[in-house]
Amino acid sequence: MFDLKVIRNSLVLIFISLLIALLWSLRASSARLAVWVDQLGKSF
C-alpha cells in the first residue's frame, strides 16, 4: 500500500517545481520582450 501522505507530498513538490519553471520561463520571455522593445525604440 502506498502512503497517501507521501503521494501528496510528492504531488506538492511536482506542482511547486512546475510553478517555478513556469515563472522562470515567463521571466525569461518578458526579458526578451523588453530587449526587443528597446531595440524597436532605438530604430525609430
N, C-alpha and C positions, 0 to 999 in steps of 0.2 A: 504493500500500500504506500502510495505517495503521501507525504505530509503536506496538507493544504497550506500551511504557513510557509513552507519552503517554496512551493509553487507560486504563492502570492508574492513573496519577496523577490523571486527571480523575474516575475512579470513586471513588478515595480522597477527593478533595475533596468530591464529591457526598455520600458517606457521612458525612463529618465534619459537613457543613452540616446534613444531616438529623438527625444525632445532637444537634447544638446546638439545632436548632429543637424537637426533642422534649423535651430537658431544659428549655428555656425555657418551653414550654407547661405542662410538669409543675410547674415552679416557680410559674408564674402561677396555675394551678388550686389548688395547695396553699396559696398566699397567700390566695386567695379562700375556700378552705375554712376557713382559720384565722380570717378575719374573720367568717364565718358562725357558726363555733363560739363565737366571742367574743360575738356578738350573742345567740346562743342562751343562753349563760351569763348574760348580763345580764337577759334576760327572765324568768329563774327567780328 
